[in-house]
Amino acid sequence: METWFDPETGLFRLDEVAAERPTLKNILADGVVTDGELAAQSALVVDLLRRAETALAPEQRALVWDLLAEMAVLYTANQCHAFQENSRR
């Protein structure tokens, strides 16, 4: 398993890893993201979450839950910040 962080910069590699995923490449291949593609990706994520919930020990589930929740907070805060910056222009 690869490290989650770039050994030189210390940055979390999630964007880099996402860009390499076949699922994202397939979604972006024609330059249009469809409702069907979003629904299929959503179903895949839900399936992975369900599998993780049943496969992980309680303390691992708690850690993953906190991670997902805080990533959602970060994403939402980032979107709000971008909206604020764009509205100032």
N, CA, C and O atoms as a DFTB+ gen file, in Angstrom:
356 C
 N C O
     1  1       0.835      -1.178       0.000
     2  2       0.000       0.000       0.000
     3  2       0.881       1.243       0.000
     4  3       1.857       1.340       0.744
     5  1       0.510       2.178      -0.848
     6  2       1.266       3.420      -0.928
     7  2       0.986       4.299       0.283
     8  3      -0.040       4.169       0.950
     9  1       1.926       5.195       0.544
    10  2       1.722       6.140       1.628
    11  2       0.662       7.162       1.240
    12  3       0.504       7.495       0.066
    13  1      -0.058       7.654       2.237
    14  2      -1.113       8.640       1.996
    15  2      -0.538      10.031       1.776
    16  3      -1.204      10.915       1.239
    17  1       0.725      10.214       2.204
    18  2       1.341      11.526       2.157
    19  2       2.562      11.518       1.244
    20  3       3.299      10.533       1.193
    21  1       2.770      12.602       0.534
    22  2       3.936      12.753      -0.316
    23  2       5.175      12.812       0.574
    24  3       5.250      13.658       1.465
    25  1       6.146      11.930       0.348
    26  2       7.316      11.889       1.230
    27  2       8.158      13.162       1.174
    28  3       8.867      13.467       2.133
    29  1       8.095      13.907       0.078
    30  2       8.898      15.120      -0.048
    31  2       8.199      16.347       0.527
    32  3       8.827      17.155       1.211
    33  1       6.906      16.489       0.253
    34  2       6.185      17.691       0.677
    35  2       5.378      17.496       1.947
    36  3       5.050      18.464       2.633
    37  1       5.056      16.243       2.264
    38  2       4.216      15.961       3.415
    39  2       2.737      16.185       3.152
    40  3       1.916      16.048       4.059
    41  1       2.388      16.531       1.906
    42  2       0.993      16.801       1.555
    43  2       0.210      15.502       1.378
    44  3       0.731      14.501       0.886
    45  1      -1.039      15.547       1.787
    46  2      -1.961      14.432       1.602
    47  2      -2.194      14.258       0.107
    48  3      -2.457      15.245      -0.580
    49  1      -2.109      13.052      -0.416
    50  2      -2.120      12.773      -1.842
    51  2      -3.508      12.450      -2.406
    52  3      -3.588      11.864      -3.486
    53  1      -4.577      12.798      -1.741
    54  2      -5.903      12.375      -2.169
    55  2      -6.255      12.868      -3.573
    56  3      -6.795      12.100      -4.369
    57  1      -5.965      14.119      -3.892
    58  2      -6.263      14.629      -5.233
    59  2      -5.504      13.838      -6.299
    60  3      -6.061      13.478      -7.336
    61  1      -4.243      13.578      -6.030
    62  2      -3.401      12.811      -6.955
    63  2      -3.954      11.396      -7.146
    64  3      -4.040      10.898      -8.268
    65  1      -4.319      10.770      -6.052
    66  2      -4.853       9.405      -6.112
    67  2      -6.190       9.387      -6.836
    68  3      -6.439       8.501      -7.654
    69  1      -7.055      10.358      -6.544
    70  2      -8.361      10.426      -7.220
    71  2      -8.181      10.581      -8.720
    72  3      -8.900       9.952      -9.496
    73  1      -7.236      11.405      -9.138
    74  2      -7.001      11.629     -10.565
    75  2      -6.549      10.356     -11.275
    76  3      -6.748      10.213     -12.482
    77  1      -5.944       9.434     -10.536
    78  2      -5.466       8.175     -11.119
    79  2      -6.537       7.085     -11.144
    80  3      -6.353       6.069     -11.815
    81  1      -7.646       7.269     -10.431
    82  2      -8.675       6.227     -10.325
    83  2      -9.385       6.032     -11.662
    84  3      -9.778       7.008     -12.300
    85  1      -9.552       4.778     -12.094
    86  2     -10.290       4.508     -13.331
    87  2     -11.717       5.060     -13.298
    88  3     -12.247       5.473     -14.330
    89  1     -12.337       5.068     -12.120
    90  2     -13.706       5.582     -12.026
    91  2     -13.761       7.052     -12.428
    92  3     -14.656       7.447     -13.176
    93  1     -12.829       7.868     -11.950
    94  2     -12.831       9.282     -12.328
    95  2     -12.467       9.452     -13.792
    96  3     -13.068      10.270     -14.489
    97  1     -11.505       8.700     -14.260
    98  2     -11.124       8.790     -15.678
    99  2     -12.316       8.462     -16.577
   100  3     -12.535       9.126     -17.590
   101  1     -13.085       7.435     -16.204
   102  2     -14.264       7.070     -17.001
   103  2     -15.331       8.160     -16.955
   104  3     -15.938       8.481     -17.977
   105  1     -15.559       8.728     -15.772
   106  2     -16.567       9.779     -15.637
   107  2     -16.202      10.992     -16.479
   108  3     -17.078      11.596     -17.097
   109  1     -14.925      11.359     -16.513
   110  2     -14.485      12.567     -17.210
   111  2     -14.095      12.337     -18.665
   112  3     -13.757      13.291     -19.365
   113  1     -14.135      11.103     -19.130
   114  2     -13.629      10.767     -20.464
   115  2     -14.249      11.593     -21.584
   116  3     -13.542      12.022     -22.496
   117  1     -15.549      11.821     -21.531
   118  2     -16.206      12.562     -22.612
   119  2     -16.401      14.040     -22.292
   120  3     -17.000      14.773     -23.079
   121  1     -15.895      14.480     -21.138
   122  2     -15.992      15.879     -20.769
   123  2     -17.341      16.294     -20.198
   124  3     -17.564      17.476     -19.934
   125  1     -18.242      15.334     -20.005
   126  2     -19.567      15.614     -19.457
   127  2     -19.830      14.652     -18.312
   128  3     -19.669      13.440     -18.461
   129  1     -20.236      15.195     -17.163
   130  2     -20.594      14.370     -16.019
   131  2     -22.114      14.259     -16.007
   132  3     -22.818      15.257     -15.855
   133  1     -22.610      13.041     -16.168
   134  2     -24.052      12.837     -16.260
   135  2     -24.653      12.470     -14.906
   136  3     -23.949      12.079     -13.975
   137  1     -25.972      12.608     -14.826
   138  2     -26.682      12.178     -13.625
   139  2     -26.443      10.696     -13.364
   140  3     -26.285      10.285     -12.214
   141  1     -26.415       9.895     -14.418
   142  2     -26.187       8.460     -14.278
   143  2     -24.807       8.145     -13.726
   144  3     -24.653       7.244     -12.901
   145  1     -23.805       8.885     -14.182
   146  2     -22.449       8.676     -13.678
   147  2     -22.354       9.052     -12.202
   148  3     -21.696       8.362     -11.422
   149  1     -23.006      10.139     -11.823
   150  2     -23.023      10.532     -10.410
   151  2     -23.751       9.496      -9.562
   152  3     -23.314       9.168      -8.459
   153  1     -24.863       8.984     -10.080
   154  2     -25.623       7.965      -9.340
   155  2     -24.799       6.692      -9.179
   156  3     -24.789       6.087      -8.107
   157  1     -24.110       6.287     -10.237
   158  2     -23.285       5.073     -10.170
   159  2     -22.131       5.254      -9.189
   160  3     -21.824       4.342      -8.421
   161  1     -21.492       6.419      -9.209
   162  2     -20.383       6.666      -8.276
   163  2     -20.903       6.727      -6.849
   164  3     -20.255       6.231      -5.927
   165  1     -22.063       7.330      -6.664
   166  2     -22.674       7.379      -5.334
   167  2     -22.962       5.970      -4.821
   168  3     -22.696       5.666      -3.658
   169  1     -23.498       5.121      -5.675
   170  2     -23.788       3.743      -5.282
   171  2     -22.502       2.994      -4.919
   172  3     -22.485       2.212      -3.968
   173  1     -21.434       3.231      -5.669
   174  2     -20.153       2.592      -5.373
   175  2     -19.637       3.031      -3.999
   176  3     -19.171       2.206      -3.213
   177  1     -19.722       4.322      -3.718
   178  2     -19.255       4.842      -2.429
   179  2     -20.090       4.264      -1.286
   180  3     -19.542       3.862      -0.260
   181  1     -21.403       4.222      -1.457
   182  2     -22.271       3.654      -0.414
   183  2     -21.921       2.189      -0.179
   184  3     -21.863       1.741       0.966
   185  1     -21.687       1.445      -1.250
   186  2     -21.308       0.038      -1.106
   187  2     -19.998      -0.101      -0.328
   188  3     -19.888      -0.949       0.558
   189  1     -19.013       0.724      -0.657
   190  2     -17.729       0.668       0.054
   191  2     -17.896       1.049       1.523
   192  3     -17.272       0.443       2.395
   193  1     -18.730       2.045       1.801
   194  2     -18.982       2.423       3.190
   195  2     -19.650       1.291       3.964
   196  3     -19.290       1.019       5.109
   197  1     -20.613       0.638       3.342
   198  2     -21.288      -0.486       4.001
   199  2     -20.313      -1.629       4.270
   200  3     -20.344      -2.242       5.338
   201  1     -19.453      -1.909       3.300
   202  2     -18.458      -2.961       3.487
   203  2     -17.491      -2.605       4.607
   204  3     -17.155      -3.454       5.432
   205  1     -17.040      -1.351       4.639
   206  2     -16.111      -0.915       5.690
   207  2     -16.783      -0.972       7.056
   208  3     -16.161      -1.376       8.039
   209  1     -18.044      -0.570       7.121
   210  2     -18.745      -0.565       8.409
   211  2     -18.815      -1.961       9.019
   212  3     -18.693      -2.120      10.234
   213  1     -19.008      -2.956       8.185
   214  2     -19.111      -4.323       8.709
   215  2     -17.749      -4.990       8.890
   216  3     -17.618      -5.926       9.679
   217  1     -16.735      -4.516       8.166
   218  2     -15.425      -5.160       8.222
   219  2     -14.522      -4.618       9.326
   220  3     -13.606      -5.309       9.772
   221  1     -14.771      -3.397       9.765
   222  2     -13.866      -2.755      10.714
   223  2     -14.287      -3.006      12.156
   224  3     -15.470      -3.138      12.467
   225  1     -13.295      -3.068      13.013
   226  2     -13.544      -3.156      14.461
   227  2     -14.148      -1.836      14.926
   228  3     -13.966      -0.814      14.264
   229  1     -14.868      -1.834      16.061
   230  2     -15.528      -0.618      16.539
   231  2     -14.617       0.617      16.622
   232  3     -15.022       1.704      16.210
   233  1     -13.411       0.465      17.143
   234  2     -12.539       1.645      17.241
   235  2     -12.057       2.104      15.871
   236  3     -11.841       3.298      15.660
   237  1     -11.885       1.171      14.938
   238  2     -11.525       1.552      13.571
   239  2     -12.697       2.280      12.900
   240  3     -12.500       3.277      12.205
   241  1     -13.922       1.769      13.115
   242  2     -15.109       2.436      12.565
   243  2     -15.216       3.858      13.089
   244  3     -15.532       4.777      12.335
   245  1     -14.955       4.044      14.380
   246  2     -15.029       5.380      14.978
   247  2     -14.000       6.312      14.343
   248  3     -14.302       7.472      14.060
   249  1     -12.800       5.813      14.122
   250  2     -11.763       6.626      13.494
   251  2     -12.150       6.994      12.069
   252  3     -12.028       8.153      11.674
   253  1     -12.614       6.021      11.298
   254  2     -13.029       6.282       9.917
   255  2     -14.214       7.247       9.890
   256  3     -14.277       8.125       9.030
   257  1     -15.158       7.089      10.832
   258  2     -16.311       7.986      10.908
   259  2     -15.846       9.425      11.137
   260  3     -16.299      10.346      10.457
   261  1     -14.940       9.611      12.100
   262  2     -14.412      10.950      12.366
   263  2     -13.685      11.500      11.143
   264  3     -13.846      12.673      10.806
   265  1     -12.904      10.684      10.490
   266  2     -12.183      11.094       9.294
   267  2     -13.145      11.555       8.212
   268  3     -12.972      12.635       7.646
   269  1     -14.158      10.747       7.919
   270  2     -15.126      11.112       6.884
   271  2     -15.877      12.389       7.244
   272  3     -16.077      13.255       6.392
   273  1     -16.292      12.506       8.502
   274  2     -17.031      13.690       8.934
   275  2     -16.176      14.946       8.811
   276  3     -16.652      15.972       8.325
   277  1     -14.921      14.875       9.245
   278  2     -14.061      16.053       9.189
   279  2     -13.649      16.386       7.758
   280  3     -13.438      17.556       7.436
   281  1     -13.530      15.383       6.899
   282  2     -13.273      15.664       5.488
   283  2     -14.482      16.372       4.870
   284  3     -14.320      17.269       4.043
   285  1     -15.691      15.969       5.271
   286  2     -16.903      16.640       4.789
   287  2     -16.943      18.080       5.279
   288  3     -17.328      18.978       4.531
   289  1     -16.547      18.308       6.534
   290  2     -16.475      19.677       7.065
   291  2     -15.475      20.495       6.249
   292  3     -15.770      21.623       5.854
   293  1     -14.306      19.935       5.999
   294  2     -13.282      20.629       5.221
   295  2     -13.792      20.950       3.818
   296  3     -13.609      22.067       3.335
   297  1     -14.423      19.992       3.169
   298  2     -14.960      20.206       1.822
   299  2     -16.003      21.323       1.834
   300  3     -15.974      22.207       0.978
   301  1     -16.918      21.288       2.793
   302  2     -17.969      22.297       2.878
   303  2     -17.378      23.676       3.155
   304  3     -17.766      24.661       2.526
   305  1     -16.437      23.744       4.099
   306  2     -15.795      25.018       4.414
   307  2     -15.042      25.555       3.204
   308  3     -15.061      26.758       2.944
   309  1     -14.382      24.675       2.466
   310  2     -13.646      25.078       1.276
   311  2     -14.602      25.619       0.214
   312  3     -14.310      26.628      -0.428
   313  1     -15.738      24.953       0.028
   314  2     -16.731      25.424      -0.945
   315  2     -17.278      26.789      -0.540
   316  3     -17.433      27.670      -1.386
   317  1     -17.572      26.971       0.755
   318  2     -18.056      28.266       1.250
   319  2     -17.004      29.352       1.039
   320  3     -17.331      30.468       0.635
   321  1     -15.756      29.027       1.308
   322  2     -14.668      29.981       1.113
   323  2     -14.557      30.371      -0.362
   324  3     -14.428      31.551      -0.685
   325  1     -14.607      29.390      -1.246
   326  2     -14.530      29.674      -2.685
   327  2     -15.702      30.554      -3.122
   328  3     -15.524      31.471      -3.923
   329  1     -16.896      30.279      -2.599
   330  2     -18.066      31.085      -2.925
   331  2     -17.858      32.523      -2.462
   332  3     -18.158      33.464      -3.197
   333  1     -17.344      32.694      -1.241
   334  2     -17.086      34.029      -0.714
   335  2     -16.070      34.778      -1.577
   336  3     -16.251      35.953      -1.896
   337  1     -15.002      34.077      -1.945
   338  2     -13.960      34.698      -2.768
   339  2     -14.511      35.100      -4.134
   340  3     -14.194      36.176      -4.642
   341  1     -15.337      34.234      -4.731
   342  2     -15.900      34.541      -6.047
   343  2     -16.904      35.686      -5.970
   344  3     -17.020      36.460      -6.920
   345  1     -17.628      35.812      -4.865
   346  2     -18.623      36.877      -4.749
   347  2     -17.965      38.232      -4.509
   348  3     -18.597      39.266      -4.727
   349  1     -16.719      38.249      -4.069
   350  2     -15.983      39.506      -3.859
   351  2     -15.455      40.081      -5.166
   352  3     -15.088      41.255      -5.222
   353  1     -15.415      39.280      -6.200
   354  2     -14.839      39.711      -7.476
   355  2     -15.823      40.434      -8.320
   356  3     -15.492      40.862      -9.425
